[in-house]
Amino acid sequence: MALLITLAFILPGIAATVAAYAQRRNVPRATVTCPVDGCGARIDMTGAAPTERSRLTALATDHSRHGGAL
Ligand SMILES: [Zn+2]
């Protein structure tokens, strides 16, 4: 009986953990790096809205915006 009561408390906790993990996996994330060799500029995006994602992608791939005089 004690085991059943323990399971009744533990199982919802496990279900909530699994649900939270699945939700985290659905968060859109992407890494965009500069195409210029040796630049190393990169932007990691997590949960960015589509408009923000395209803005950051344009920023990361446009070397003139972070390459300085090089
Ligand atoms: Zn660059």
N, CA, C, O and the ligand as a Tripos MOL2 file, in Angstrom:
@<TRIPOS>MOLECULE
protein
  281   279    71     0     0
PROTEIN
NO_CHARGES

@<TRIPOS>ATOM
      1 N           0.8360   -1.2090    0.0000 N.3       1 MET1
      2 CA          0.0000    0.0000    0.0000 C.3       1 MET1
      3 C           0.8670    1.2540    0.0000 C.2       1 MET1
      4 O           0.5960    2.2210   -0.7120 O.2       1 MET1
      5 N           1.9040    1.2110    0.8090 N.am      2 ALA2
      6 CA          2.7950    2.3710    0.8580 C.3       2 ALA2
      7 C           3.4530    2.6070   -0.4980 C.2       2 ALA2
      8 O           3.7030    3.7430   -0.8990 O.2       2 ALA2
      9 N           3.7260    1.5060   -1.1910 N.am      3 LEU3
     10 CA          4.3500    1.6300   -2.5100 C.3       3 LEU3
     11 C           3.4090    2.3260   -3.4940 C.2       3 LEU3
     12 O           3.8260    3.1780   -4.2780 O.2       3 LEU3
     13 N           2.1240    1.9410   -3.4320 N.am      4 LEU4
     14 CA          1.1430    2.5540   -4.3360 C.3       4 LEU4
     15 C           1.0320    4.0500   -4.0860 C.2       4 LEU4
     16 O           0.9610    4.8470   -5.0220 O.2       4 LEU4
     17 N           1.0170    4.4140   -2.8230 N.am      5 ILE5
     18 CA          0.8970    5.8380   -2.4880 C.3       5 ILE5
     19 C           2.1280    6.5960   -2.9900 C.2       5 ILE5
     20 O           2.0220    7.7080   -3.5060 O.2       5 ILE5
     21 N           3.2890    5.9760   -2.8290 N.am      6 THR6
     22 CA          4.5220    6.6050   -3.2950 C.3       6 THR6
     23 C           4.4820    6.8020   -4.8080 C.2       6 THR6
     24 O           4.8470    7.8630   -5.3140 O.2       6 THR6
     25 N           4.0330    5.7630   -5.5310 N.am      7 LEU7
     26 CA          3.9480    5.8620   -6.9920 C.3       7 LEU7
     27 C           2.9740    6.9490   -7.4180 C.2       7 LEU7
     28 O           3.2130    7.6670   -8.3890 O.2       7 LEU7
     29 N           1.8700    7.0640   -6.6770 N.am      8 ALA8
     30 CA          0.8650    8.0690   -7.0180 C.3       8 ALA8
     31 C           1.4550    9.4750   -6.9390 C.2       8 ALA8
     32 O           1.0340   10.3800   -7.6590 O.2       8 ALA8
     33 N           2.4300    9.6420   -6.0580 N.am      9 PHE9
     34 CA          3.0630   10.9660   -5.9500 C.3       9 PHE9
     35 C           4.1930   11.1380   -6.9530 C.2       9 PHE9
     36 O           4.4320   12.2400   -7.4470 O.2       9 PHE9
     37 N           4.8870   10.0440   -7.2510 N.am     10 ILE10
     38 CA          6.0560   10.1450   -8.1220 C.3      10 ILE10
     39 C           5.6700   10.2360   -9.5980 C.2      10 ILE10
     40 O           6.2570   11.0210  -10.3430 O.2      10 ILE10
     41 N           4.6840    9.4340  -10.0270 N.am     11 LEU11
     42 CA          4.3460    9.3880  -11.4520 C.3      11 LEU11
     43 C           3.9440   10.7460  -12.0340 C.2      11 LEU11
     44 O           4.4320   11.1020  -13.1070 O.2      11 LEU11
     45 N           3.0790   11.5150  -11.3750 N.am     12 PRO12
     46 CA          2.7690   12.8440  -11.9430 C.3      12 PRO12
     47 C           4.0110   13.7180  -12.0670 C.2      12 PRO12
     48 O           4.1260   14.5160  -12.9980 O.2      12 PRO12
     49 N           4.9230   13.5670  -11.1430 N.am     13 GLY13
     50 CA          6.1650   14.3320  -11.1950 C.3      13 GLY13
     51 C           6.9920   13.9510  -12.4040 C.2      13 GLY13
     52 O           7.5610   14.8140  -13.0730 O.2      13 GLY13
     53 N           7.0610   12.6500  -12.6860 N.am     14 ILE14
     54 CA          7.8000   12.1800  -13.8630 C.3      14 ILE14
     55 C           7.1240   12.6800  -15.1320 C.2      14 ILE14
     56 O           7.7900   13.1350  -16.0610 O.2      14 ILE14
     57 N           5.7980   12.5930  -15.1640 N.am     15 ALA15
     58 CA          5.0540   13.0420  -16.3390 C.3      15 ALA15
     59 C           5.3020   14.5310  -16.5850 C.2      15 ALA15
     60 O           5.4750   14.9530  -17.7290 O.2      15 ALA15
     61 N           5.3170   15.3140  -15.5280 N.am     16 ALA16
     62 CA          5.5400   16.7540  -15.6630 C.3      16 ALA16
     63 C           6.9540   17.0200  -16.1790 C.2      16 ALA16
     64 O           7.1630   17.9130  -17.0000 O.2      16 ALA16
     65 N           7.9170   16.2450  -15.6970 N.am     17 THR17
     66 CA          9.3050   16.4140  -16.1410 C.3      17 THR17
     67 C           9.4420   16.0890  -17.6190 C.2      17 THR17
     68 O          10.0940   16.8190  -18.3660 O.2      17 THR17
     69 N           8.8220   14.9860  -18.0380 N.am     18 VAL18
     70 CA          8.8760   14.5830  -19.4480 C.3      18 VAL18
     71 C           8.1890   15.6310  -20.3120 C.2      18 VAL18
     72 O           8.6860   15.9730  -21.3840 O.2      18 VAL18
     73 N           7.0520   16.1410  -19.8560 N.am     19 ALA19
     74 CA          6.3210   17.1500  -20.6200 C.3      19 ALA19
     75 C           7.1560   18.4190  -20.7660 C.2      19 ALA19
     76 O           7.1950   19.0240  -21.8370 O.2      19 ALA19
     77 N           7.8230   18.8160  -19.6860 N.am     20 ALA20
     78 CA          8.6500   20.0180  -19.7280 C.3      20 ALA20
     79 C           9.8230   19.8160  -20.6820 C.2      20 ALA20
     80 O          10.2150   20.7350  -21.4010 O.2      20 ALA20
     81 N          10.3780   18.6050  -20.6820 N.am     21 TYR21
     82 CA         11.5010   18.3050  -21.5740 C.3      21 TYR21
     83 C          11.0460   18.3700  -23.0290 C.2      21 TYR21
     84 O          11.7400   18.9370  -23.8730 O.2      21 TYR21
     85 N           9.8780   17.7900  -23.3240 N.am     22 ALA22
     86 CA          9.3570   17.8120  -24.6900 C.3      22 ALA22
     87 C           9.0970   19.2400  -25.1350 C.2      22 ALA22
     88 O           9.3330   19.5890  -26.2920 O.2      22 ALA22
     89 N           8.6140   20.0570  -24.2260 N.am     23 GLN23
     90 CA          8.3230   21.4500  -24.5480 C.3      23 GLN23
     91 C           9.6230   22.1930  -24.8670 C.2      23 GLN23
     92 O           9.6700   22.9950  -25.7990 O.2      23 GLN23
     93 N          10.6700   21.9240  -24.0940 N.am     24 ARG24
     94 CA         11.9480   22.5880  -24.3380 C.3      24 ARG24
     95 C          12.4930   22.2160  -25.7070 C.2      24 ARG24
     96 O          13.0910   23.0460  -26.3920 O.2      24 ARG24
     97 N          12.2840   20.9600  -26.1050 N.am     25 ARG25
     98 CA         12.7950   20.5160  -27.4060 C.3      25 ARG25
     99 C          12.0830   21.2180  -28.5450 C.2      25 ARG25
    100 O          12.6380   21.3340  -29.6380 O.2      25 ARG25
    101 N          10.8640   21.6900  -28.3130 N.am     26 ASN26
    102 CA         10.1070   22.3490  -29.3750 C.3      26 ASN26
    103 C          10.4880   23.8080  -29.5340 C.2      26 ASN26
    104 O          10.0730   24.4530  -30.4980 O.2      26 ASN26
    105 N          11.2740   24.3440  -28.6000 N.am     27 VAL27
    106 CA         11.7050   25.7300  -28.7250 C.3      27 VAL27
    107 C          12.6490   25.8310  -29.9150 C.2      27 VAL27
    108 O          13.6640   25.1360  -29.9660 O.2      27 VAL27
    109 N          12.3160   26.6990  -30.8760 N.am     28 PRO28
    110 CA         13.1790   26.8100  -32.0470 C.3      28 PRO28
    111 C          14.5440   27.3680  -31.6660 C.2      28 PRO28
    112 O          14.6370   28.4010  -31.0030 O.2      28 PRO28
    113 N          15.5800   26.6940  -32.0790 N.am     29 ARG29
    114 CA         16.9240   27.2000  -31.8170 C.3      29 ARG29
    115 C          17.7730   26.9820  -33.0540 C.2      29 ARG29
    116 O          17.5770   26.0220  -33.7990 O.2      29 ARG29
    117 N          18.7010   27.8710  -33.2580 N.am     30 ALA30
    118 CA         19.5500   27.7790  -34.4430 C.3      30 ALA30
    119 C          20.8490   28.5080  -34.1640 C.2      30 ALA30
    120 O          20.8990   29.4320  -33.3520 O.2      30 ALA30
    121 N          21.8900   28.0850  -34.8400 N.am     31 THR31
    122 CA         23.1750   28.7640  -34.7650 C.3      31 THR31
    123 C          23.5550   29.2080  -36.1680 C.2      31 THR31
    124 O          23.5860   28.4060  -37.1020 O.2      31 THR31
    125 N          23.8420   30.4960  -36.3010 N.am     32 VAL32
    126 CA         24.2590   31.0260  -37.5980 C.3      32 VAL32
    127 C          25.6780   31.5430  -37.4390 C.2      32 VAL32
    128 O          25.9780   32.3010  -36.5170 O.2      32 VAL32
    129 N          26.5530   31.1200  -38.3550 N.am     33 THR33
    130 CA         27.9450   31.5560  -38.2840 C.3      33 THR33
    131 C          28.2950   32.3790  -39.5110 C.2      33 THR33
    132 O          27.6720   32.2530  -40.5650 O.2      33 THR33
    133 N          29.3090   33.2270  -39.3520 N.am     34 CYS34
    134 CA         29.7820   34.0460  -40.4610 C.3      34 CYS34
    135 C          30.4720   33.1430  -41.4930 C.2      34 CYS34
    136 O          31.2750   32.2890  -41.1200 O.2      34 CYS34
    137 N          30.1670   33.3230  -42.7830 N.am     35 PRO35
    138 CA         30.7670   32.4730  -43.8240 C.3      35 PRO35
    139 C          32.2270   32.8050  -44.1170 C.2      35 PRO35
    140 O          32.9080   32.0470  -44.8090 O.2      35 PRO35
    141 N          32.7140   33.9360  -43.5940 N.am     36 VAL36
    142 CA         34.0980   34.3330  -43.8930 C.3      36 VAL36
    143 C          35.0640   33.5380  -43.0090 C.2      36 VAL36
    144 O          34.9050   33.4770  -41.7900 O.2      36 VAL36
    145 N          36.0680   32.9310  -43.6510 N.am     37 ASP37
    146 CA         37.0560   32.1280  -42.9230 C.3      37 ASP37
    147 C          37.7840   32.9620  -41.8780 C.2      37 ASP37
    148 O          38.2040   34.0870  -42.1500 O.2      37 ASP37
    149 N          37.9300   32.4040  -40.6830 N.am     38 GLY38
    150 CA         38.6970   33.0590  -39.6430 C.3      38 GLY38
    151 C          37.9590   34.1450  -38.8990 C.2      38 GLY38
    152 O          38.5060   34.7290  -37.9640 O.2      38 GLY38
    153 N          36.7340   34.4310  -39.2870 N.am     39 CYS39
    154 CA         35.9860   35.4880  -38.5970 C.3      39 CYS39
    155 C          35.5090   34.9790  -37.2320 C.2      39 CYS39
    156 O          35.7680   35.5970  -36.2000 O.2      39 CYS39
    157 N          34.8190   33.8610  -37.2490 N.am     40 GLY40
    158 CA         34.3730   33.2730  -35.9990 C.3      40 GLY40
    159 C          33.1420   33.8940  -35.3900 C.2      40 GLY40
    160 O          32.7020   33.4720  -34.3210 O.2      40 GLY40
    161 N          32.5750   34.8910  -36.0460 N.am     41 ALA41
    162 CA         31.3440   35.4800  -35.5150 C.3      41 ALA41
    163 C          30.2230   34.4620  -35.6040 C.2      41 ALA41
    164 O          30.0450   33.8150  -36.6350 O.2      41 ALA41
    165 N          29.4680   34.3200  -34.5220 N.am     42 ARG42
    166 CA         28.3620   33.3790  -34.5620 C.3      42 ARG42
    167 C          27.2830   33.8320  -33.5980 C.2      42 ARG42
    168 O          27.5590   34.4400  -32.5640 O.2      42 ARG42
    169 N          26.0670   33.5250  -33.9550 N.am     43 ILE43
    170 CA         24.9310   33.9040  -33.1220 C.3      43 ILE43
    171 C          24.1200   32.6540  -32.8280 C.2      43 ILE43
    172 O          23.6830   31.9520  -33.7400 O.2      43 ILE43
    173 N          23.9250   32.3860  -31.5460 N.am     44 ASP44
    174 CA         23.0590   31.2900  -31.1220 C.3      44 ASP44
    175 C          21.6940   31.8600  -30.7960 C.2      44 ASP44
    176 O          21.5710   32.7830  -29.9900 O.2      44 ASP44
    177 N          20.6870   31.3180  -31.4130 N.am     45 MET45
    178 CA         19.3320   31.8100  -31.1850 C.3      45 MET45
    179 C          18.4990   30.7340  -30.5210 C.2      45 MET45
    180 O          18.4870   29.5870  -30.9700 O.2      45 MET45
    181 N          17.8120   31.0900  -29.4680 N.am     46 THR46
    182 CA         16.8990   30.1630  -28.8080 C.3      46 THR46
    183 C          15.5780   30.8820  -28.5670 C.2      46 THR46
    184 O          15.5250   31.8950  -27.8700 O.2      46 THR46
    185 N          14.5310   30.3510  -29.1430 N.am     47 GLY47
    186 CA         13.2100   30.9170  -28.9250 C.3      47 GLY47
    187 C          13.0010   32.2720  -29.5610 C.2      47 GLY47
    188 O          12.1240   33.0280  -29.1420 O.2      47 GLY47
    189 N          13.8020   32.5910  -30.5730 N.am     48 ALA48
    190 CA         13.6370   33.8810  -31.2430 C.3      48 ALA48
    191 C          12.4380   33.8280  -32.1900 C.2      48 ALA48
    192 O          12.1960   32.8130  -32.8450 O.2      48 ALA48
    193 N          11.7070   34.9090  -32.2540 N.am     49 ALA49
    194 CA         10.5690   34.9960  -33.1720 C.3      49 ALA49
    195 C          11.0960   35.0170  -34.6030 C.2      49 ALA49
    196 O          12.2460   35.3970  -34.8280 O.2      49 ALA49
    197 N          10.2730   34.6150  -35.5740 N.am     50 PRO50
    198 CA         10.7260   34.5550  -36.9710 C.3      50 PRO50
    199 C          11.3470   35.8600  -37.4700 C.2      50 PRO50
    200 O          12.3600   35.8330  -38.1680 O.2      50 PRO50
    201 N          10.7570   36.9840  -37.1230 N.am     51 THR51
    202 CA         11.3160   38.2560  -37.6000 C.3      51 THR51
    203 C          12.6750   38.5150  -36.9630 C.2      51 THR51
    204 O          13.6000   38.9880  -37.6220 O.2      51 THR51
    205 N          12.7850   38.2030  -35.6820 N.am     52 GLU52
    206 CA         14.0530   38.3790  -34.9830 C.3      52 GLU52
    207 C          15.0910   37.4080  -35.5330 C.2      52 GLU52
    208 O          16.2720   37.7400  -35.6380 O.2      52 GLU52
    209 N          14.6420   36.2120  -35.8800 N.am     53 ARG53
    210 CA         15.5570   35.2090  -36.4100 C.3      53 ARG53
    211 C          16.1390   35.6670  -37.7500 C.2      53 ARG53
    212 O          17.3370   35.5190  -37.9910 O.2      53 ARG53
    213 N          15.2960   36.2210  -38.6170 N.am     54 SER54
    214 CA         15.8140   36.6550  -39.9190 C.3      54 SER54
    215 C          16.7250   37.8640  -39.7540 C.2      54 SER54
    216 O          17.6950   38.0180  -40.4960 O.2      54 SER54
    217 N          16.4140   38.7250  -38.7790 N.am     55 ARG55
    218 CA         17.2740   39.8840  -38.5360 C.3      55 ARG55
    219 C          18.6530   39.4330  -38.0480 C.2      55 ARG55
    220 O          19.6750   39.9420  -38.5100 O.2      55 ARG55
    221 N          18.6810   38.4700  -37.1060 N.am     56 LEU56
    222 CA         19.9500   37.9910  -36.5640 C.3      56 LEU56
    223 C          20.7260   37.1860  -37.5990 C.2      56 LEU56
    224 O          21.9560   37.2290  -37.6290 O.2      56 LEU56
    225 N          19.9990   36.4440  -38.4570 N.am     57 THR57
    226 CA         20.6620   35.6810  -39.5150 C.3      57 THR57
    227 C          21.3490   36.6310  -40.4860 C.2      57 THR57
    228 O          22.4800   36.3870  -40.9040 O.2      57 THR57
    229 N          20.6580   37.7240  -40.8480 N.am     58 ALA58
    230 CA         21.2520   38.7120  -41.7470 C.3      58 ALA58
    231 C          22.4870   39.3350  -41.1040 C.2      58 ALA58
    232 O          23.4870   39.5760  -41.7800 O.2      58 ALA58
    233 N          22.4170   39.5950  -39.8050 N.am     59 LEU59
    234 CA         23.5470   40.2040  -39.0960 C.3      59 LEU59
    235 C          24.7440   39.2530  -39.0640 C.2      59 LEU59
    236 O          25.8780   39.6810  -39.2780 O.2      59 LEU59
    237 N          24.5000   37.9700  -38.8000 N.am     60 ALA60
    238 CA         25.5980   37.0090  -38.6760 C.3      60 ALA60
    239 C          26.2690   36.7210  -40.0130 C.2      60 ALA60
    240 O          27.4820   36.5170  -40.0680 O.2      60 ALA60
    241 N          25.4830   36.7050  -41.0960 N.am     61 THR61
    242 CA         26.0420   36.3270  -42.3930 C.3      61 THR61
    243 C          26.5840   37.5200  -43.1720 C.2      61 THR61
    244 O          27.2260   37.3340  -44.2060 O.2      61 THR61
    245 N          26.3390   38.7400  -42.7000 N.am     62 ASP62
    246 CA         26.8620   39.9300  -43.3860 C.3      62 ASP62
    247 C          28.1610   40.3450  -42.7050 C.2      62 ASP62
    248 O          28.1520   41.0580  -41.7010 O.2      62 ASP62
    249 N          29.2810   39.8850  -43.2680 N.am     63 HIS63
    250 CA         30.5700   40.0950  -42.6160 C.3      63 HIS63
    251 C          30.9300   41.5690  -42.4930 C.2      63 HIS63
    252 O          31.6580   41.9580  -41.5800 O.2      63 HIS63
    253 N          30.4250   42.3880  -43.4050 N.am     64 SER64
    254 CA         30.7620   43.8280  -43.3590 C.3      64 SER64
    255 C          30.2220   44.4790  -42.1000 C.2      64 SER64
    256 O          30.6530   45.5700  -41.7280 O.2      64 SER64
    257 N          29.2700   43.8090  -41.4360 N.am     65 ARG65
    258 CA         28.6680   44.4080  -40.2420 C.3      65 ARG65
    259 C          29.3880   43.9980  -38.9610 C.2      65 ARG65
    260 O          29.0590   44.4920  -37.8830 O.2      65 ARG65
    261 N          30.3910   43.0790  -39.0720 N.am     66 HIS66
    262 CA         31.1480   42.7600  -37.8530 C.3      66 HIS66
    263 C          32.6030   42.4700  -38.1400 C.2      66 HIS66
    264 O          33.3260   42.0200  -37.2520 O.2      66 HIS66
    265 N          33.0480   42.7160  -39.3520 N.am     67 GLY67
    266 CA         34.4260   42.3940  -39.7030 C.3      67 GLY67
    267 C          35.4000   43.5370  -39.5470 C.2      67 GLY67
    268 O          36.5960   43.3580  -39.7800 O.2      67 GLY67
    269 N          34.9190   44.7260  -39.1520 N.am     68 GLY68
    270 CA         35.7980   45.8650  -39.0090 C.3      68 GLY68
    271 C          36.4390   46.2300  -40.3420 C.2      68 GLY68
    272 O          35.7870   46.1560  -41.3830 O.2      68 GLY68
    273 N          37.7300   46.6290  -40.3180 N.am     69 ALA69
    274 CA         38.4290   47.0680  -41.5250 C.3      69 ALA69
    275 C          38.8650   45.8830  -42.3740 C.2      69 ALA69
    276 O          39.2810   46.0620  -43.5190 O.2      69 ALA69
    277 N          38.7760   44.6810  -41.8300 N.am     70 LEU70
    278 CA         39.2060   43.5020  -42.5560 C.3      70 LEU70
    279 C          38.1210   43.1280  -43.5640 C.2      70 LEU70
    280 O          38.2710   42.1500  -44.2970 O.2      70 LEU70
    281 ZN         32.3790   37.9130  -40.1020 Zn       71 ZN71
@<TRIPOS>BOND
     1     1     2 1
     2     2     3 1
     3     3     4 2
     4     3     5 am
     5     5     6 1
     6     6     7 1
     7     7     8 2
     8     7     9 am
     9     9    10 1
    10    10    11 1
    11    11    12 2
    12    11    13 am
    13    13    14 1
    14    14    15 1
    15    15    16 2
    16    15    17 am
    17    17    18 1
    18    18    19 1
    19    19    20 2
    20    19    21 am
    21    21    22 1
    22    22    23 1
    23    23    24 2
    24    23    25 am
    25    25    26 1
    26    26    27 1
    27    27    28 2
    28    27    29 am
    29    29    30 1
    30    30    31 1
    31    31    32 2
    32    31    33 am
    33    33    34 1
    34    34    35 1
    35    35    36 2
    36    35    37 am
    37    37    38 1
    38    38    39 1
    39    39    40 2
    40    39    41 am
    41    41    42 1
    42    42    43 1
    43    43    44 2
    44    43    45 am
    45    45    46 1
    46    46    47 1
    47    47    48 2
    48    47    49 am
    49    49    50 1
    50    50    51 1
    51    51    52 2
    52    51    53 am
    53    53    54 1
    54    54    55 1
    55    55    56 2
    56    55    57 am
    57    57    58 1
    58    58    59 1
    59    59    60 2
    60    59    61 am
    61    61    62 1
    62    62    63 1
    63    63    64 2
    64    63    65 am
    65    65    66 1
    66    66    67 1
    67    67    68 2
    68    67    69 am
    69    69    70 1
    70    70    71 1
    71    71    72 2
    72    71    73 am
    73    73    74 1
    74    74    75 1
    75    75    76 2
    76    75    77 am
    77    77    78 1
    78    78    79 1
    79    79    80 2
    80    79    81 am
    81    81    82 1
    82    82    83 1
    83    83    84 2
    84    83    85 am
    85    85    86 1
    86    86    87 1
    87    87    88 2
    88    87    89 am
    89    89    90 1
    90    90    91 1
    91    91    92 2
    92    91    93 am
    93    93    94 1
    94    94    95 1
    95    95    96 2
    96    95    97 am
    97    97    98 1
    98    98    99 1
    99    99   100 2
   100    99   101 am
   101   101   102 1
   102   102   103 1
   103   103   104 2
   104   103   105 am
   105   105   106 1
   106   106   107 1
   107   107   108 2
   108   107   109 am
   109   109   110 1
   110   110   111 1
   111   111   112 2
   112   111   113 am
   113   113   114 1
   114   114   115 1
   115   115   116 2
   116   115   117 am
   117   117   118 1
   118   118   119 1
   119   119   120 2
   120   119   121 am
   121   121   122 1
   122   122   123 1
   123   123   124 2
   124   123   125 am
   125   125   126 1
   126   126   127 1
   127   127   128 2
   128   127   129 am
   129   129   130 1
   130   130   131 1
   131   131   132 2
   132   131   133 am
   133   133   134 1
   134   134   135 1
   135   135   136 2
   136   135   137 am
   137   137   138 1
   138   138   139 1
   139   139   140 2
   140   139   141 am
   141   141   142 1
   142   142   143 1
   143   143   144 2
   144   143   145 am
   145   145   146 1
   146   146   147 1
   147   147   148 2
   148   147   149 am
   149   149   150 1
   150   150   151 1
   151   151   152 2
   152   151   153 am
   153   153   154 1
   154   154   155 1
   155   155   156 2
   156   155   157 am
   157   157   158 1
   158   158   159 1
   159   159   160 2
   160   159   161 am
   161   161   162 1
   162   162   163 1
   163   163   164 2
   164   163   165 am
   165   165   166 1
   166   166   167 1
   167   167   168 2
   168   167   169 am
   169   169   170 1
   170   170   171 1
   171   171   172 2
   172   171   173 am
   173   173   174 1
   174   174   175 1
   175   175   176 2
   176   175   177 am
   177   177   178 1
   178   178   179 1
   179   179   180 2
   180   179   181 am
   181   181   182 1
   182   182   183 1
   183   183   184 2
   184   183   185 am
   185   185   186 1
   186   186   187 1
   187   187   188 2
   188   187   189 am
   189   189   190 1
   190   190   191 1
   191   191   192 2
   192   191   193 am
   193   193   194 1
   194   194   195 1
   195   195   196 2
   196   195   197 am
   197   197   198 1
   198   198   199 1
   199   199   200 2
   200   199   201 am
   201   201   202 1
   202   202   203 1
   203   203   204 2
   204   203   205 am
   205   205   206 1
   206   206   207 1
   207   207   208 2
   208   207   209 am
   209   209   210 1
   210   210   211 1
   211   211   212 2
   212   211   213 am
   213   213   214 1
   214   214   215 1
   215   215   216 2
   216   215   217 am
   217   217   218 1
   218   218   219 1
   219   219   220 2
   220   219   221 am
   221   221   222 1
   222   222   223 1
   223   223   224 2
   224   223   225 am
   225   225   226 1
   226   226   227 1
   227   227   228 2
   228   227   229 am
   229   229   230 1
   230   230   231 1
   231   231   232 2
   232   231   233 am
   233   233   234 1
   234   234   235 1
   235   235   236 2
   236   235   237 am
   237   237   238 1
   238   238   239 1
   239   239   240 2
   240   239   241 am
   241   241   242 1
   242   242   243 1
   243   243   244 2
   244   243   245 am
   245   245   246 1
   246   246   247 1
   247   247   248 2
   248   247   249 am
   249   249   250 1
   250   250   251 1
   251   251   252 2
   252   251   253 am
   253   253   254 1
   254   254   255 1
   255   255   256 2
   256   255   257 am
   257   257   258 1
   258   258   259 1
   259   259   260 2
   260   259   261 am
   261   261   262 1
   262   262   263 1
   263   263   264 2
   264   263   265 am
   265   265   266 1
   266   266   267 1
   267   267   268 2
   268   267   269 am
   269   269   270 1
   270   270   271 1
   271   271   272 2
   272   271   273 am
   273   273   274 1
   274   274   275 1
   275   275   276 2
   276   275   277 am
   277   277   278 1
   278   278   279 1
   279   279   280 2
@<TRIPOS>SUBSTRUCTURE
     1 MET1         2 RESIDUE 1 A MET
     2 ALA2         6 RESIDUE 1 A ALA
     3 LEU3        10 RESIDUE 1 A LEU
     4 LEU4        14 RESIDUE 1 A LEU
     5 ILE5        18 RESIDUE 1 A ILE
     6 THR6        22 RESIDUE 1 A THR
     7 LEU7        26 RESIDUE 1 A LEU
     8 ALA8        30 RESIDUE 1 A ALA
     9 PHE9        34 RESIDUE 1 A PHE
    10 ILE10       38 RESIDUE 1 A ILE
    11 LEU11       42 RESIDUE 1 A LEU
    12 PRO12       46 RESIDUE 1 A PRO
    13 GLY13       50 RESIDUE 1 A GLY
    14 ILE14       54 RESIDUE 1 A ILE
    15 ALA15       58 RESIDUE 1 A ALA
    16 ALA16       62 RESIDUE 1 A ALA
    17 THR17       66 RESIDUE 1 A THR
    18 VAL18       70 RESIDUE 1 A VAL
    19 ALA19       74 RESIDUE 1 A ALA
    20 ALA20       78 RESIDUE 1 A ALA
    21 TYR21       82 RESIDUE 1 A TYR
    22 ALA22       86 RESIDUE 1 A ALA
    23 GLN23       90 RESIDUE 1 A GLN
    24 ARG24       94 RESIDUE 1 A ARG
    25 ARG25       98 RESIDUE 1 A ARG
    26 ASN26      102 RESIDUE 1 A ASN
    27 VAL27      106 RESIDUE 1 A VAL
    28 PRO28      110 RESIDUE 1 A PRO
    29 ARG29      114 RESIDUE 1 A ARG
    30 ALA30      118 RESIDUE 1 A ALA
    31 THR31      122 RESIDUE 1 A THR
    32 VAL32      126 RESIDUE 1 A VAL
    33 THR33      130 RESIDUE 1 A THR
    34 CYS34      134 RESIDUE 1 A CYS
    35 PRO35      138 RESIDUE 1 A PRO
    36 VAL36      142 RESIDUE 1 A VAL
    37 ASP37      146 RESIDUE 1 A ASP
    38 GLY38      150 RESIDUE 1 A GLY
    39 CYS39      154 RESIDUE 1 A CYS
    40 GLY40      158 RESIDUE 1 A GLY
    41 ALA41      162 RESIDUE 1 A ALA
    42 ARG42      166 RESIDUE 1 A ARG
    43 ILE43      170 RESIDUE 1 A ILE
    44 ASP44      174 RESIDUE 1 A ASP
    45 MET45      178 RESIDUE 1 A MET
    46 THR46      182 RESIDUE 1 A THR
    47 GLY47      186 RESIDUE 1 A GLY
    48 ALA48      190 RESIDUE 1 A ALA
    49 ALA49      194 RESIDUE 1 A ALA
    50 PRO50      198 RESIDUE 1 A PRO
    51 THR51      202 RESIDUE 1 A THR
    52 GLU52      206 RESIDUE 1 A GLU
    53 ARG53      210 RESIDUE 1 A ARG
    54 SER54      214 RESIDUE 1 A SER
    55 ARG55      218 RESIDUE 1 A ARG
    56 LEU56      222 RESIDUE 1 A LEU
    57 THR57      226 RESIDUE 1 A THR
    58 ALA58      230 RESIDUE 1 A ALA
    59 LEU59      234 RESIDUE 1 A LEU
    60 ALA60      238 RESIDUE 1 A ALA
    61 THR61      242 RESIDUE 1 A THR
    62 ASP62      246 RESIDUE 1 A ASP
    63 HIS63      250 RESIDUE 1 A HIS
    64 SER64      254 RESIDUE 1 A SER
    65 ARG65      258 RESIDUE 1 A ARG
    66 HIS66      262 RESIDUE 1 A HIS
    67 GLY67      266 RESIDUE 1 A GLY
    68 GLY68      270 RESIDUE 1 A GLY
    69 ALA69      274 RESIDUE 1 A ALA
    70 LEU70      278 RESIDUE 1 A LEU
    71 ZN71       281 GROUP 0 **** ****
